[in-house]
Amino acid sequence: MKKSIVLLLLSLSIFFLFLGIFVGAYDIFPYSELNSIKNQIKPESVINAKPSDTLNINNLISIQNKDDILEKRNMLIQFIWKTNNIPSQLPDTVEINIDDKRFNTFSNLRQIDKLTIEMESGVTSVVYIFLPEISNGKMILYHQGHSGGFVNGKDTIQKFIDSGFSVAAFSMPLIGLNTQPIIEIDNIGPVKFLKHNQFVYLEKDNFSSMSYFFTPISITLNHIDKNFSFNEYHMVGISGGGWTTTVYPAIDTRISESFSIAGSLPLSLRNVIDDIGDYEQYNPEFYSIANYYELYIMSSFGENREHIQIFNKYDSCCFAGNTSNYYKDLIQESISNLNSGNFDIIIDDTHFQHKISNSTIELIINKII
């Protein structure tokens, strides 16, 4: 009898062990339910994280006027591309009206165009342009984060298309349809590139791997400028895509309104390990030119330009809580003193996940439609 009970308990233990592995690997029931419960008990120390007592944000903002912004913008362009100008070239390959079964169920979709952009060392970026049947004449650049290619944002893309927006969809380098090349590194050998932190091996006097994050956007905009007649561009990004949506509008004023969701905090306010981020979020040379406070100002500044940060208060991944309240007023004051542009921060407390919520999507659409 005892032997049977022991065997039963052992069998149940093995069953639940493999069930747990299977649930976690494939995100099946009850993964989302368990994840939601975990998110709802996020420590108060994360939700109410405080900066160091020695932090003085005023001393970290050197932008006083338009000339300061232009100087920092030019320095960033020089750092990223080692030239004085944003890339002017067009995509290497353009495929019109492709078929991708993952998007066959989309409503109000007329066609998908596929752009391929080849960069240094075999790093290639693939961009999809979704064109609606019934268009409102406006374009959104949608940028997905580290969790997968832009197919993971298909629900968000669909909502934009349903509202009449054309959408250019991007994935972060090495993710989604983008390549993961094997690159020969001096004194190391061939290395397969899977994570952004590996980009540190590619830094040279005449090349910055930071260009991998921004070149696809510049080239896609060049293509759209040449082939379409949109009057303005809006940008939306989640997570790592939210980081990209923070930085790129600081460099390229073709972006009018930008919405960064769970994208960044200033480095001096990242007080929990989940907020540290990848290589691109803390590249010391890059942020010595313009720190995050200054990037927020640069992305907000200009006629009819606006940068909005949206944080999920109970985010399961990163940048949870109300930490952004420590700099919101100062950035808004800086923009007010420059007499052009707008900056705002919104805390989304409607859910417990790392995502763009329905309320956030509705907010964005209402802002720019």
FIBAZA-395974 format. One record per residue (C-alpha): residue number from 1; residue in one letter; chain; x, y, z. Coordinates in steps of 0.001 Angstrom, whole numbers, plus 500000, padded with zeros to 6 digits. Layout:
REM FIBAZA-395974
+-----+-----+-------+--------+--------+--------+
|   n | res | chain |      x |      y |      z |
+-----+-----+-------+--------+--------+--------+
| NUM |   a |     A |      X |      Y |      Z |
...
+-----+-----+-------+--------+--------+--------+
//
This chain:
REM FIBAZA-395974
+-----+-----+-------+--------+--------+--------+
|   n | res | chain |      x |      y |      z |
+-----+-----+-------+--------+--------+--------+
|   1 |   m |     A | 500000 | 500000 | 500000 |
|   2 |   k |     A | 502745 | 502418 | 501023 |
|   3 |   k |     A | 504686 | 501542 | 497875 |
|   4 |   s |     A | 501647 | 502341 | 495712 |
|   5 |   i |     A | 501173 | 505724 | 497394 |
|   6 |   v |     A | 504854 | 506562 | 496907 |
|   7 |   l |     A | 504649 | 505603 | 493222 |
|   8 |   l |     A | 501468 | 507660 | 492821 |
|   9 |   l |     A | 503050 | 510723 | 494441 |
|  10 |   l |     A | 506184 | 510285 | 492329 |
|  11 |   s |     A | 504103 | 510009 | 489149 |
|  12 |   l |     A | 502094 | 513113 | 490050 |
|  13 |   s |     A | 505293 | 515043 | 490800 |
|  14 |   i |     A | 506763 | 514131 | 487420 |
|  15 |   f |     A | 503463 | 514965 | 485683 |
|  16 |   f |     A | 503210 | 518428 | 487243 |
|  17 |   l |     A | 506904 | 519087 | 486625 |
|  18 |   f |     A | 506520 | 518467 | 482886 |
|  19 |   l |     A | 503164 | 520278 | 482838 |
|  20 |   g |     A | 504818 | 523337 | 484360 |
|  21 |   i |     A | 507629 | 523232 | 481786 |
|  22 |   f |     A | 505121 | 522810 | 478941 |
|  23 |   v |     A | 502879 | 525639 | 480202 |
|  24 |   g |     A | 505828 | 528011 | 480578 |
|  25 |   a |     A | 507349 | 527105 | 477217 |
|  26 |   y |     A | 504181 | 527452 | 475167 |
|  27 |   d |     A | 502234 | 530068 | 477183 |
|  28 |   i |     A | 499156 | 527819 | 477342 |
|  29 |   f |     A | 496497 | 527713 | 480064 |
|  30 |   p |     A | 496972 | 528481 | 482896 |
|  31 |   y |     A | 500141 | 530467 | 482037 |
|  32 |   s |     A | 498444 | 533843 | 481547 |
|  33 |   e |     A | 496310 | 533357 | 484674 |
|  34 |   l |     A | 499331 | 532492 | 486821 |
|  35 |   n |     A | 501332 | 535317 | 485284 |
|  36 |   s |     A | 498525 | 537764 | 486025 |
|  37 |   i |     A | 498427 | 536659 | 489674 |
|  38 |   k |     A | 502207 | 537042 | 489911 |
|  39 |   n |     A | 502029 | 540527 | 488412 |
|  40 |   q |     A | 499356 | 541651 | 490859 |
|  41 |   i |     A | 501648 | 540962 | 493812 |
|  42 |   k |     A | 504539 | 543063 | 492460 |
|  43 |   p |     A | 506472 | 544395 | 495474 |
|  44 |   e |     A | 505630 | 547874 | 496719 |
|  45 |   s |     A | 509377 | 548588 | 496635 |
|  46 |   v |     A | 509154 | 548382 | 492827 |
|  47 |   i |     A | 505917 | 550340 | 492479 |
|  48 |   n |     A | 507163 | 553131 | 494762 |
|  49 |   a |     A | 510898 | 553085 | 493972 |
|  50 |   k |     A | 512685 | 556295 | 494952 |
|  51 |   p |     A | 515806 | 557872 | 493444 |
|  52 |   s |     A | 519036 | 558492 | 495292 |
|  53 |   d |     A | 519000 | 561401 | 497725 |
|  54 |   t |     A | 521932 | 562899 | 495808 |
|  55 |   l |     A | 520047 | 563104 | 492489 |
|  56 |   n |     A | 519693 | 566657 | 491160 |
|  57 |   i |     A | 517959 | 566477 | 487781 |
|  58 |   n |     A | 518387 | 570187 | 487088 |
|  59 |   n |     A | 522146 | 569712 | 486994 |
|  60 |   l |     A | 521796 | 566979 | 484379 |
|  61 |   i |     A | 519875 | 569023 | 481797 |
|  62 |   s |     A | 522203 | 571186 | 479727 |
|  63 |   i |     A | 519654 | 572149 | 477043 |
|  64 |   q |     A | 518740 | 575817 | 477349 |
|  65 |   n |     A | 517710 | 576760 | 473816 |
|  66 |   k |     A | 517115 | 575545 | 470257 |
|  67 |   d |     A | 520820 | 575753 | 469398 |
|  68 |   d |     A | 521652 | 573304 | 472191 |
|  69 |   i |     A | 519167 | 570838 | 470715 |
|  70 |   l |     A | 520581 | 571222 | 467204 |
|  71 |   e |     A | 524109 | 570718 | 468500 |
|  72 |   k |     A | 523221 | 567550 | 470405 |
|  73 |   r |     A | 521198 | 566224 | 467457 |
|  74 |   n |     A | 524156 | 566724 | 465118 |
|  75 |   m |     A | 526497 | 565052 | 467616 |
|  76 |   l |     A | 524190 | 562038 | 467925 |
|  77 |   i |     A | 523953 | 561696 | 464142 |
|  78 |   q |     A | 527740 | 561873 | 463905 |
|  79 |   f |     A | 528116 | 559264 | 466639 |
|  80 |   i |     A | 525568 | 556834 | 465149 |
|  81 |   w |     A | 526434 | 557064 | 461457 |
|  82 |   k |     A | 529904 | 558666 | 461486 |
|  83 |   t |     A | 528627 | 561288 | 459039 |
|  84 |   n |     A | 526882 | 564627 | 459372 |
|  85 |   n |     A | 523577 | 563414 | 457946 |
|  86 |   i |     A | 520861 | 560851 | 458506 |
|  87 |   p |     A | 521055 | 558054 | 455862 |
|  88 |   s |     A | 519557 | 559107 | 452533 |
|  89 |   q |     A | 519500 | 555727 | 450778 |
|  90 |   l |     A | 516485 | 553562 | 449992 |
|  91 |   p |     A | 515764 | 549912 | 450932 |
|  92 |   d |     A | 517858 | 547250 | 449223 |
|  93 |   t |     A | 514744 | 545280 | 448275 |
|  94 |   v |     A | 511079 | 546246 | 447993 |
|  95 |   e |     A | 508399 | 543571 | 447488 |
|  96 |   i |     A | 504925 | 544871 | 446699 |
|  97 |   n |     A | 501724 | 543202 | 447893 |
|  98 |   i |     A | 503257 | 540134 | 449532 |
|  99 |   d |     A | 501335 | 537259 | 451086 |
| 100 |   d |     A | 501992 | 536518 | 454756 |
| 101 |   k |     A | 499496 | 534026 | 456185 |
| 102 |   r |     A | 500025 | 535373 | 459712 |
| 103 |   f |     A | 498111 | 538490 | 458681 |
| 104 |   n |     A | 495522 | 536938 | 456345 |
| 105 |   t |     A | 492711 | 537546 | 458819 |
| 106 |   f |     A | 493340 | 541305 | 459009 |
| 107 |   s |     A | 490324 | 543471 | 458241 |
| 108 |   n |     A | 490506 | 546703 | 456224 |
| 109 |   l |     A | 493862 | 545569 | 454781 |
| 110 |   r |     A | 494538 | 546308 | 451116 |
| 111 |   q |     A | 498139 | 545090 | 450862 |
| 112 |   i |     A | 501439 | 544478 | 452640 |
| 113 |   d |     A | 504723 | 545713 | 451198 |
| 114 |   k |     A | 507990 | 544200 | 452446 |
| 115 |   l |     A | 511209 | 546204 | 452727 |
| 116 |   t |     A | 514606 | 544598 | 453286 |
| 117 |   i |     A | 517432 | 546762 | 454601 |
| 118 |   e |     A | 520956 | 545347 | 454617 |
| 119 |   m |     A | 523511 | 546746 | 457025 |
| 120 |   e |     A | 527078 | 546187 | 458197 |
| 121 |   s |     A | 528281 | 542594 | 458875 |
| 122 |   g |     A | 525175 | 540904 | 457472 |
| 123 |   v |     A | 522733 | 542427 | 459953 |
| 124 |   t |     A | 519505 | 542781 | 457969 |
| 125 |   s |     A | 516192 | 544376 | 458949 |
| 126 |   v |     A | 512798 | 543475 | 457481 |
| 127 |   v |     A | 509989 | 546037 | 457616 |
| 128 |   y |     A | 506344 | 545519 | 456658 |
| 129 |   i |     A | 504171 | 548381 | 455434 |
| 130 |   f |     A | 500473 | 547683 | 455984 |
| 131 |   l |     A | 498186 | 549730 | 453721 |
| 132 |   p |     A | 494468 | 549894 | 454590 |
| 133 |   e |     A | 491532 | 549643 | 452219 |
| 134 |   i |     A | 489899 | 552684 | 453800 |
| 135 |   s |     A | 492614 | 555145 | 454804 |
| 136 |   n |     A | 492607 | 558233 | 456992 |
| 137 |   g |     A | 495760 | 559449 | 455211 |
| 138 |   k |     A | 498037 | 559064 | 458238 |
| 139 |   m |     A | 501045 | 556838 | 458917 |
| 140 |   i |     A | 502114 | 555186 | 462177 |
| 141 |   l |     A | 505555 | 553659 | 462640 |
| 142 |   y |     A | 505032 | 550745 | 465043 |
| 143 |   h |     A | 508072 | 549294 | 466816 |
| 144 |   q |     A | 507977 | 545979 | 468685 |
| 145 |   g |     A | 510170 | 545159 | 471693 |
| 146 |   h |     A | 512506 | 542310 | 472634 |
| 147 |   s |     A | 509759 | 539715 | 473139 |
| 148 |   g |     A | 509517 | 538876 | 469443 |
| 149 |   g |     A | 509016 | 540292 | 465979 |
| 150 |   f |     A | 506274 | 542719 | 465072 |
| 151 |   v |     A | 503911 | 539773 | 464556 |
| 152 |   n |     A | 503616 | 539832 | 468356 |
| 153 |   g |     A | 502054 | 543262 | 467995 |
| 154 |   k |     A | 499498 | 542184 | 465389 |
| 155 |   d |     A | 496519 | 543029 | 467624 |
| 156 |   t |     A | 497801 | 546576 | 468019 |
| 157 |   i |     A | 498581 | 546858 | 464305 |
| 158 |   q |     A | 495091 | 545606 | 463474 |
| 159 |   k |     A | 493487 | 548271 | 465674 |
| 160 |   f |     A | 495473 | 550991 | 463907 |
| 161 |   i |     A | 494513 | 549636 | 460482 |
| 162 |   d |     A | 490863 | 549417 | 461519 |
| 163 |   s |     A | 491061 | 553138 | 462318 |
| 164 |   g |     A | 492405 | 553853 | 458832 |
| 165 |   f |     A | 496107 | 554240 | 459606 |
| 166 |   s |     A | 498841 | 552914 | 457365 |
| 167 |   v |     A | 501416 | 551136 | 459534 |
| 168 |   a |     A | 505133 | 550544 | 459039 |
| 169 |   a |     A | 506086 | 547715 | 461418 |
| 170 |   f |     A | 509604 | 547224 | 462803 |
| 171 |   s |     A | 511333 | 544626 | 464954 |
| 172 |   m |     A | 514482 | 545193 | 466974 |
| 173 |   p |     A | 517811 | 544016 | 465498 |
| 174 |   l |     A | 518361 | 540216 | 465556 |
| 175 |   i |     A | 514656 | 539621 | 466353 |
| 176 |   g |     A | 511686 | 538404 | 464324 |
| 177 |   l |     A | 512336 | 538307 | 460558 |
| 178 |   n |     A | 515644 | 540129 | 461064 |
| 179 |   t |     A | 518849 | 538150 | 460581 |
| 180 |   q |     A | 521051 | 536636 | 463287 |
| 181 |   p |     A | 524338 | 536532 | 461382 |
| 182 |   i |     A | 527555 | 534737 | 462220 |
| 183 |   i |     A | 530250 | 537426 | 462341 |
| 184 |   e |     A | 534010 | 536882 | 462408 |
| 185 |   i |     A | 535468 | 538722 | 465416 |
| 186 |   d |     A | 539200 | 539425 | 465624 |
| 187 |   n |     A | 541001 | 537143 | 468086 |
| 188 |   i |     A | 537692 | 535423 | 468962 |
| 189 |   g |     A | 536465 | 533737 | 465792 |
| 190 |   p |     A | 532999 | 533310 | 464281 |
| 191 |   v |     A | 530243 | 534409 | 466663 |
| 192 |   k |     A | 526513 | 533978 | 466117 |
| 193 |   f |     A | 524796 | 537201 | 467132 |
| 194 |   l |     A | 521670 | 536547 | 469194 |
| 195 |   k |     A | 521574 | 539391 | 471741 |
| 196 |   h |     A | 522148 | 543119 | 471550 |
| 197 |   n |     A | 524848 | 543000 | 474226 |
| 198 |   q |     A | 527070 | 541258 | 471676 |
| 199 |   f |     A | 527129 | 544410 | 469540 |
| 200 |   v |     A | 529904 | 545755 | 471757 |
| 201 |   y |     A | 532298 | 543559 | 469719 |
| 202 |   l |     A | 531482 | 545497 | 466531 |
| 203 |   e |     A | 532285 | 549002 | 467750 |
| 204 |   k |     A | 534974 | 550728 | 465659 |
| 205 |   d |     A | 536203 | 554249 | 465048 |
| 206 |   n |     A | 534271 | 554294 | 461762 |
| 207 |   f |     A | 531211 | 552256 | 462814 |
| 208 |   s |     A | 528723 | 552267 | 465682 |
| 209 |   s |     A | 526396 | 549320 | 466197 |
| 210 |   m |     A | 523838 | 551810 | 467529 |
| 211 |   s |     A | 523102 | 552419 | 463835 |
| 212 |   y |     A | 521426 | 548984 | 463653 |
| 213 |   f |     A | 518556 | 550354 | 465743 |
| 214 |   f |     A | 517917 | 553514 | 463727 |
| 215 |   t |     A | 519015 | 552960 | 460122 |
| 216 |   p |     A | 515938 | 550838 | 459235 |
| 217 |   i |     A | 513651 | 553660 | 460376 |
| 218 |   s |     A | 515498 | 556334 | 458394 |
| 219 |   i |     A | 515566 | 554251 | 455226 |
| 220 |   t |     A | 511908 | 553271 | 455568 |
| 221 |   l |     A | 510955 | 556939 | 455934 |
| 222 |   n |     A | 512986 | 557729 | 452808 |
| 223 |   h |     A | 511026 | 555054 | 450923 |
| 224 |   i |     A | 507688 | 556363 | 452193 |
| 225 |   d |     A | 508654 | 559955 | 451399 |
| 226 |   k |     A | 509422 | 558945 | 447822 |
| 227 |   n |     A | 506412 | 556729 | 447158 |
| 228 |   f |     A | 503577 | 558129 | 449282 |
| 229 |   s |     A | 502167 | 561504 | 450263 |
| 230 |   f |     A | 501754 | 561436 | 454037 |
| 231 |   n |     A | 501965 | 564869 | 455641 |
| 232 |   e |     A | 503255 | 563640 | 458979 |
| 233 |   y |     A | 504515 | 560535 | 460740 |
| 234 |   h |     A | 503623 | 559227 | 464180 |
| 235 |   m |     A | 505602 | 556632 | 466111 |
| 236 |   v |     A | 504480 | 554050 | 468676 |
| 237 |   g |     A | 506694 | 551520 | 470438 |
| 238 |   i |     A | 506500 | 548978 | 473247 |
| 239 |   s |     A | 509405 | 547952 | 475510 |
| 240 |   g |     A | 512630 | 547993 | 473452 |
| 241 |   g |     A | 510513 | 549474 | 470682 |
| 242 |   g |     A | 509460 | 552094 | 473216 |
| 243 |   w |     A | 513128 | 552871 | 473795 |
| 244 |   t |     A | 513588 | 553266 | 470027 |
| 245 |   t |     A | 510519 | 555507 | 469977 |
| 246 |   t |     A | 512152 | 557639 | 472670 |
| 247 |   v |     A | 515460 | 558126 | 470878 |
| 248 |   y |     A | 514653 | 558243 | 467172 |
| 249 |   p |     A | 512354 | 561321 | 467265 |
| 250 |   a |     A | 515180 | 563148 | 469042 |
| 251 |   i |     A | 517276 | 562579 | 465918 |
| 252 |   d |     A | 514745 | 562883 | 463088 |
| 253 |   t |     A | 512159 | 565673 | 463189 |
| 254 |   r |     A | 510054 | 563954 | 460545 |
| 255 |   i |     A | 508370 | 562230 | 463504 |
| 256 |   s |     A | 505551 | 564455 | 464778 |
| 257 |   e |     A | 504007 | 562637 | 467740 |
| 258 |   s |     A | 505703 | 559727 | 469476 |
| 259 |   f |     A | 504317 | 557373 | 472119 |
| 260 |   s |     A | 506787 | 555288 | 474107 |
| 261 |   i |     A | 505165 | 552517 | 476159 |
| 262 |   a |     A | 507295 | 550939 | 478909 |
| 263 |   g |     A | 510341 | 552151 | 477009 |
| 264 |   s |     A | 512832 | 553859 | 479290 |
| 265 |   l |     A | 513706 | 555621 | 482489 |
| 266 |   p |     A | 516749 | 557826 | 483061 |
| 267 |   l |     A | 519661 | 555657 | 484189 |
| 268 |   s |     A | 519791 | 557390 | 487582 |
| 269 |   l |     A | 516220 | 556214 | 488266 |
| 270 |   r |     A | 516657 | 552539 | 487385 |
| 271 |   n |     A | 516743 | 551125 | 490875 |
| 272 |   v |     A | 515532 | 547563 | 490236 |
| 273 |   i |     A | 517316 | 544926 | 488181 |
| 274 |   d |     A | 514479 | 544457 | 485667 |
| 275 |   d |     A | 514916 | 548069 | 484528 |
| 276 |   i |     A | 518603 | 547891 | 483590 |
| 277 |   g |     A | 518034 | 546922 | 479961 |
| 278 |   d |     A | 520338 | 545883 | 477123 |
| 279 |   y |     A | 523515 | 547413 | 475743 |
| 280 |   e |     A | 521753 | 550091 | 473711 |
| 281 |   q |     A | 520015 | 551462 | 476812 |
| 282 |   y |     A | 523234 | 552268 | 478658 |
| 283 |   n |     A | 525936 | 552799 | 475993 |
| 284 |   p |     A | 528126 | 555285 | 477920 |
| 285 |   e |     A | 529467 | 557196 | 474910 |
| 286 |   f |     A | 525994 | 557700 | 473469 |
| 287 |   y |     A | 524431 | 559001 | 476676 |
| 288 |   s |     A | 527376 | 561278 | 477389 |
| 289 |   i |     A | 526174 | 563250 | 474340 |
| 290 |   a |     A | 522528 | 563376 | 475408 |
| 291 |   n |     A | 521197 | 561746 | 478557 |
| 292 |   y |     A | 517631 | 560481 | 478829 |
| 293 |   y |     A | 516263 | 563727 | 480265 |
| 294 |   e |     A | 517691 | 565575 | 477279 |
| 295 |   l |     A | 516436 | 562973 | 474802 |
| 296 |   y |     A | 512911 | 563432 | 476176 |
| 297 |   i |     A | 513214 | 567164 | 475542 |
| 298 |   m |     A | 514631 | 566668 | 472047 |
| 299 |   s |     A | 511863 | 564242 | 471045 |
| 300 |   s |     A | 509232 | 566681 | 472328 |
| 301 |   f |     A | 510638 | 569892 | 470868 |
| 302 |   g |     A | 509344 | 571511 | 467688 |
| 303 |   e |     A | 506245 | 572867 | 466050 |
| 304 |   n |     A | 503401 | 570318 | 466185 |
| 305 |   r |     A | 505688 | 567822 | 467900 |
| 306 |   e |     A | 504931 | 565858 | 471047 |
| 307 |   h |     A | 506487 | 563012 | 473005 |
| 308 |   i |     A | 504361 | 561007 | 475424 |
| 309 |   q |     A | 505677 | 558345 | 477792 |
| 310 |   i |     A | 503211 | 555711 | 478963 |
| 311 |   f |     A | 504118 | 553451 | 481864 |
| 312 |   n |     A | 502185 | 550399 | 483020 |
| 313 |   k |     A | 501962 | 550899 | 486777 |
| 314 |   y |     A | 501937 | 547155 | 487460 |
| 315 |   d |     A | 504162 | 546141 | 484551 |
| 316 |   s |     A | 505330 | 542520 | 484769 |
| 317 |   c |     A | 508612 | 543311 | 483027 |
| 318 |   c |     A | 510091 | 546711 | 483615 |
| 319 |   f |     A | 509605 | 550414 | 484377 |
| 320 |   a |     A | 506657 | 549706 | 486668 |
| 321 |   g |     A | 505377 | 552205 | 489206 |
| 322 |   n |     A | 505421 | 555991 | 489442 |
| 323 |   t |     A | 509152 | 556731 | 489281 |
| 324 |   s |     A | 508646 | 558980 | 486253 |
| 325 |   n |     A | 506863 | 561502 | 488479 |
| 326 |   y |     A | 510289 | 562634 | 489661 |
| 327 |   y |     A | 511124 | 564277 | 486330 |
| 328 |   k |     A | 507793 | 564933 | 484618 |
| 329 |   d |     A | 507437 | 568546 | 485792 |
| 330 |   l |     A | 511047 | 569410 | 484986 |
| 331 |   i |     A | 510815 | 568137 | 481405 |
| 332 |   q |     A | 507520 | 569950 | 480901 |
| 333 |   e |     A | 509070 | 573136 | 482298 |
| 334 |   s |     A | 512024 | 572801 | 479903 |
| 335 |   i |     A | 509674 | 572400 | 476928 |
| 336 |   s |     A | 507611 | 575362 | 478104 |
| 337 |   n |     A | 510742 | 577517 | 478270 |
| 338 |   l |     A | 511593 | 576516 | 474694 |
| 339 |   n |     A | 508104 | 577647 | 473564 |
| 340 |   s |     A | 507652 | 574751 | 471152 |
| 341 |   g |     A | 506498 | 571173 | 471574 |
| 342 |   n |     A | 504837 | 569122 | 474276 |
| 343 |   f |     A | 505793 | 566379 | 476738 |
| 344 |   d |     A | 503596 | 564269 | 478969 |
| 345 |   i |     A | 503630 | 561105 | 481068 |
| 346 |   i |     A | 500647 | 558797 | 481528 |
| 347 |   i |     A | 500458 | 555983 | 484085 |
| 348 |   d |     A | 498286 | 553088 | 482904 |
| 349 |   d |     A | 496839 | 551205 | 485889 |
| 350 |   t |     A | 494203 | 549264 | 483928 |
| 351 |   h |     A | 496109 | 545956 | 483768 |
| 352 |   f |     A | 499037 | 543931 | 485126 |
| 353 |   q |     A | 501033 | 543105 | 482004 |
| 354 |   h |     A | 503908 | 544311 | 479829 |
| 355 |   k |     A | 501884 | 545416 | 476836 |
| 356 |   i |     A | 500041 | 548203 | 475058 |
| 357 |   s |     A | 496608 | 548099 | 476657 |
| 358 |   n |     A | 493336 | 548792 | 474866 |
| 359 |   s |     A | 492983 | 552040 | 476819 |
| 360 |   t |     A | 496426 | 553153 | 475650 |
| 361 |   i |     A | 495646 | 552291 | 472022 |
| 362 |   e |     A | 492408 | 554261 | 472273 |
| 363 |   l |     A | 494300 | 557217 | 473764 |
| 364 |   i |     A | 496856 | 557190 | 470941 |
| 365 |   i |     A | 494238 | 556943 | 468200 |
| 366 |   n |     A | 492197 | 559776 | 469693 |
| 367 |   k |     A | 495317 | 561959 | 469919 |
| 368 |   i |     A | 496378 | 561644 | 466295 |
| 369 |   i |     A | 493296 | 560738 | 464267 |
+-----+-----+-------+--------+--------+--------+
//
